[in-house]
């Protein structure tokens, strides 16, 4: 329980901040952690030793320098970034979302995104003093094209965020609808590909067709959630302007060296992603066999609707040693829904047992 703030100090803190809820990170002590879409696999022992040597040689006494240039070049090659594009680094995608809001913070500016979606779009807008407009998805979590186009026409948003695939629903949206939204947007469109290693499609082959579309990714789902590294690509002139609001040393030398090392061994992480895609394909029918409503997934998570109260099932699974995410209160469309991370075969088997026993 957080202690109440003294009145004389409370006057210093924005009222809207005081009324906000902080982003909640669940305590996973002693539990199988299946709530945050993390890669369950650690580096092989030989690579751990090599990475340890690399990090031990890093010049910790110096501010980040040329290694960040090397990392940007490596990420551009890895992502097959188009010609004429620039790449910006962030301390995770969260920072990039916040920096975008800061760069576009003009009087009356609006950020627009489908909901339910990633909560940081709305939170960054609020913290930066921008309006946020959430446009509900359909009952099956598809884009409501008419509602999106009407909202764009009405609010003329500075930024439209489209998660591709979406969190927490895990689906890729209809590309024809996406293109109509992109064409209608008067400002920036950000394609957030946080879950790209698990998706059947990417926007990378279409992003260069537009001068106002940015592509954002993270290494968290690549397998480096603890490293906190996101990156964003877009037309060079546009990225140069947005990059002006970035703190000069926002990515540490240790994070950069970890990321460079991982990209040098991308085949290890590619194999892990392939295994997780196979585990997801096995998990979906197993969940449906329990009689649950299960949505298809292009990510390393699965959204399910349980009978009865999701909180009771969530608590039952937790009591059986498995932590998942109860998203049922995030939005009315998510009533009685849980979000399950796709893990290893053993992790998924334990999660399925806990879920079945908790229904």
C-alpha positions in Angstrom: 0.0 0.0 0.0 1.5 3.3 -1.1 1.6 6.0 1.6 -0.5 9.2 0.9 1.5 12.1 -0.4 1.8 15.1 1.9 -0.5 18.0 0.8 2.4 20.4 0.2 4.1 17.9 -2.0 0.9 16.8 -3.7 0.5 20.4 -5.0 3.7 19.9 -7.0 2.6 16.8 -8.9 0.2 17.1 -11.8 -3.4 16.1 -10.9 -3.8 13.9 -13.9 -0.6 12.0 -12.9 -1.9 11.5 -9.3 -5.1 10.0 -10.7 -3.2 7.6 -13.1 -2.3 4.0 -12.4 1.3 3.1 -12.9 2.1 0.4 -15.5 1.8 -2.8 -13.4 4.5 -5.4 -13.4 3.3 -8.5 -11.7 5.5 -10.2 -9.1 6.5 -13.6 -10.6 8.6 -14.8 -7.6 8.3 -18.6 -7.5 6.0 -18.8 -10.5 6.2 -20.0 -14.0 6.2 -16.6 -15.8 3.8 -16.7 -18.7 2.5 -13.1 -18.6 4.9 -10.9 -20.5 5.6 -12.6 -23.9 9.2 -13.2 -23.0 11.4 -15.7 -24.9 11.8 -18.7 -22.4 15.3 -19.7 -23.7 18.6 -18.4 -22.4 21.8 -18.1 -24.4 23.7 -21.5 -24.7 26.5 -21.8 -22.2 29.2 -21.2 -24.8 27.7 -18.0 -26.0 27.2 -16.9 -22.4 30.9 -17.2 -21.9 31.7 -15.3 -25.1 29.3 -12.5 -24.3 30.8 -12.2 -20.8 34.2 -11.7 -22.3 32.8 -9.1 -24.7 31.0 -7.1 -22.0 34.1 -7.3 -19.7 36.1 -5.5 -22.3 33.6 -2.6 -22.8 34.9 0.8 -21.9 32.4 1.6 -19.1 34.3 4.8 -18.3 33.3 6.3 -21.7 29.9 7.6 -22.9 28.3 5.5 -25.7 30.0 6.3 -29.0 30.8 4.6 -32.2 29.4 1.2 -31.1 26.0 2.8 -31.4 26.7 3.6 -35.0 27.8 0.0 -35.6 24.5 -1.2 -33.9 22.4 1.1 -36.1 24.1 -0.3 -39.2 23.7 -3.9 -38.0 20.0 -3.4 -37.3 19.5 -1.8 -40.7 21.0 -4.8 -42.3 19.1 -7.2 -40.1 15.7 -5.5 -40.8 16.5 -4.9 -44.5 15.9 -1.2 -44.1 15.0 0.5 -47.4 17.4 3.0 -49.1 16.9 6.6 -48.0 15.7 5.6 -44.5 17.2 6.4 -41.1 17.2 4.4 -37.9 16.7 5.7 -34.3 17.5 3.7 -31.2 15.4 3.7 -28.0 15.6 2.3 -24.5 12.9 -0.2 -25.5 9.9 0.7 -27.7 8.3 2.4 -24.8 10.8 5.3 -25.0 10.4 5.6 -28.7 6.6 6.0 -28.3 7.2 8.7 -25.7 9.7 10.5 -27.9 7.3 10.5 -30.8 4.6 12.0 -28.6 7.1 14.7 -27.5 8.2 15.5 -31.0 4.6 15.9 -32.2 3.3 17.8 -29.1 1.7 20.8 -30.8 -1.3 22.5 -29.3 -4.4 20.4 -29.8 -2.5 17.4 -31.2 -4.1 14.0 -31.1 -2.8 10.4 -31.0 -5.2 7.8 -32.4 -5.0 4.0 -32.1 -7.4 1.0 -32.1 -8.4 -0.3 -28.7 -7.8 -2.7 -27.0 -4.2 -2.2 -27.8 -0.8 -1.5 -26.3 -1.4 0.7 -23.2 1.7 2.9 -23.7 0.1 4.7 -26.7 -2.5 6.2 -24.5 -0.2 6.7 -21.5 2.5 8.5 -23.5 -0.2 10.8 -25.0 -1.5 11.6 -21.6 1.9 12.3 -20.0 2.8 14.5 -22.9 -0.5 16.4 -22.7 -1.8 15.2 -26.1 -5.4 14.0 -26.7 -5.8 10.3 -27.1 -8.6 8.8 -29.2 -9.1 5.0 -28.9 -11.2 3.5 -31.7 -12.8 0.2 -30.6 -12.1 -2.9 -32.7 -14.9 -5.2 -33.8 -16.1 -8.0 -31.6 -13.6 -10.3 -33.3 -10.7 -7.8 -32.8 -10.5 -6.7 -36.4 -10.1 -3.1 -37.4 -13.4 -1.3 -37.7 -12.6 0.5 -41.0 -15.6 2.9 -41.0 -15.0 3.9 -37.4 -11.2 4.4 -37.9 -11.7 6.5 -41.1 -14.4 8.6 -39.4 -12.2 9.2 -36.3 -9.3 10.1 -38.6 -11.5 12.6 -40.5 -12.9 14.1 -37.2 -9.7 14.3 -35.1 -7.0 14.7 -37.8 -4.4 12.9 -35.6 -0.8 13.7 -35.6 0.1 10.0 -35.0 -1.9 6.8 -35.7 -0.4 3.7 -34.1 -1.1 0.4 -35.7 0.3 -2.6 -33.8 1.1 -5.3 -36.4 0.3 -7.8 -34.8 -1.7 -6.3 -32.0 -1.3 -6.7 -28.3 -3.2 -8.2 -26.5 -5.2 -9.8 -29.3 -2.2 -11.2 -31.2 -3.7 -10.8 -34.6 -2.5 -9.3 -37.9 -5.1 -7.0 -39.4 -6.5 -7.0 -43.0 -3.9 -5.3 -45.2 -6.5 -3.7 -47.5 -8.0 -1.9 -44.4 -4.5 -1.0 -43.1 -3.7 0.7 -46.5 -6.9 2.7 -46.5 -6.1 3.9 -43.0 -2.5 4.8 -44.1 -3.8 6.7 -47.1 -6.4 8.6 -45.0 -4.0 9.6 -42.2 -3.0 13.3 -42.3 0.0 12.8 -39.9 2.4 10.0 -39.1 1.4 6.3 -39.1 3.5 4.1 -36.9 3.5 0.4 -37.7 4.5 -1.3 -34.4 6.1 -4.6 -35.2 7.1 -5.7 -31.7 6.1 -9.3 -32.4 7.6 -9.5 -35.9 9.7 -12.6 -35.2 6.5 -14.6 -34.8 4.3 -13.0 -37.5 3.5 -14.4 -40.9 3.9 -10.9 -42.5 5.8 -7.7 -42.1 5.2 -4.1 -43.3 8.9 -3.7 -44.2 8.3 -4.4 -47.9 5.6 -1.6 -48.1 6.9 1.1 -45.7 9.0 2.8 -48.4 5.8 3.5 -50.5 4.8 6.2 -48.1 6.6 9.3 -46.8 4.7 9.4 -43.5 4.9 5.8 -42.3 7.4 4.7 -39.6 8.2 1.1 -38.7 9.0 0.3 -35.0 10.5 -2.9 -33.6 12.1 -4.2 -30.5 14.7 -6.7 -29.5 12.6 -7.8 -26.5 10.7 -10.4 -28.5 13.8 -11.3 -30.4 15.0 -12.7 -27.1 16.6 -9.7 -25.3 13.8 -8.4 -23.1 16.3 -7.6 -20.4 18.5 -5.5 -22.7 15.8 -2.9 -23.3 16.4 -1.9 -26.9 13.9 -0.7 -29.5 14.5 0.8 -32.9 12.4 2.8 -35.4 12.9 3.3 -39.1 11.6 6.0 -41.4 12.5 8.5 -44.2 15.9 10.0 -43.2 14.8 13.6 -43.1 11.8 12.8 -40.9 13.9 10.6 -38.5 16.5 13.3 -38.2 13.8 15.7 -36.8 12.4 13.2 -34.4 15.9 12.2 -33.2 16.4 15.7 -31.9 14.2 14.9 -28.8 16.1 11.8 -28.0 18.4 12.0 -24.9 22.0 11.8 -26.2 23.0 8.7 -24.3 19.7 6.8 -24.0 21.2 3.4 -24.9 24.1 2.1 -22.7 27.3 0.6 -24.1 26.4 -2.7 -22.4 23.0 -2.8 -24.0 24.5 -2.0 -27.4 27.2 -4.6 -27.1 24.6 -7.3 -26.1 22.5 -6.4 -29.1 25.5 -6.5 -31.5 26.5 -9.9 -30.1 22.9 -11.2 -30.6 22.7 -10.0 -34.2 26.0 -11.7 -34.9 24.4 -14.9 -33.7 20.9 -14.2 -35.2 20.6 -17.9 -36.3 20.3 -18.9 -32.6 17.5 -16.5 -32.0 15.8 -17.4 -35.3 15.8 -21.1 -34.3 14.2 -20.1 -31.0 11.5 -18.1 -32.7 10.8 -21.0 -35.1 10.4 -23.3 -32.1 8.0 -20.9 -30.4 5.9 -20.6 -33.6 5.7 -24.4 -33.6 4.8 -24.5 -29.9 2.1 -21.9 -30.6 0.6 -24.0 -33.4 0.4 -26.9 -31.0 -1.0 -24.8 -28.2 -4.0 -23.4 -30.1 -5.8 -26.7 -30.6 -5.0 -27.8 -27.1 -6.7 -24.7 -25.7 -9.7 -25.2 -28.0 -10.0 -28.7 -26.7 -10.6 -27.2 -23.3 -13.8 -25.6 -24.6 -12.4 -22.1 -24.6 -12.9 -19.3 -27.2 -9.4 -19.0 -28.7 -8.3 -16.4 -31.2 -5.7 -17.1 -33.9 -2.2 -15.7 -33.2 0.6 -14.2 -35.2 2.6 -13.4 -32.0 4.1 -15.4 -29.1 0.9 -14.9 -27.1 -2.7 -16.3 -27.3 -5.9 -14.6 -26.2 -8.5 -16.8 -24.7 -12.0 -16.2 -23.2 -12.8 -18.4 -20.2 -16.3 -19.3 -18.9 -17.2 -17.4 -15.8 -14.9 -14.9 -14.1 -11.4 -14.5 -15.6 -10.1 -13.3 -12.2 -11.1 -16.6 -10.6 -9.3 -18.6 -13.3 -6.3 -16.3 -13.1 -6.1 -16.8 -9.3 -6.5 -20.6 -9.7 -3.6 -20.7 -12.2 -1.5 -18.6 -9.9 -2.2 -20.9 -7.0 -1.0 -23.7 -9.2 2.3 -21.9 -9.9 1.6 -20.3 -13.3 1.4 -16.5 -13.8 -0.6 -15.3 -16.8 -2.1 -11.9 -17.7 -5.7 -11.1 -16.8 -6.7 -8.5 -19.4 -10.5 -8.8 -18.8 -10.7 -5.3 -17.2 -8.6 -3.5 -19.8 -11.5 -3.0 -22.2 -15.1 -4.2 -22.5 -14.3 -6.2 -25.6 -11.9 -8.3 -23.4 -14.5 -9.4 -20.9 -13.4 -12.7 -19.3 -10.2 -12.9 -21.3 -6.7 -14.0 -20.3 -3.5 -13.5 -22.3 -1.2 -16.5 -22.3 2.5 -16.3 -23.3 3.7 -19.1 -25.7 6.6 -20.9 -24.0 8.6 -24.1 -24.4 6.8 -27.4 -24.7 7.3 -28.1 -21.0 6.1 -24.5 -20.0 3.0 -24.9 -22.2 2.2 -28.3 -20.8 2.4 -26.9 -17.2 0.3 -23.9 -18.2 -2.4 -26.1 -19.8 -2.6 -28.3 -16.7 -3.0 -25.3 -14.5 -5.6 -23.7 -16.8 -7.6 -27.0 -17.0 -7.6 -27.4 -13.2 -8.7 -23.8 -12.7 -11.7 -23.8 -15.0 
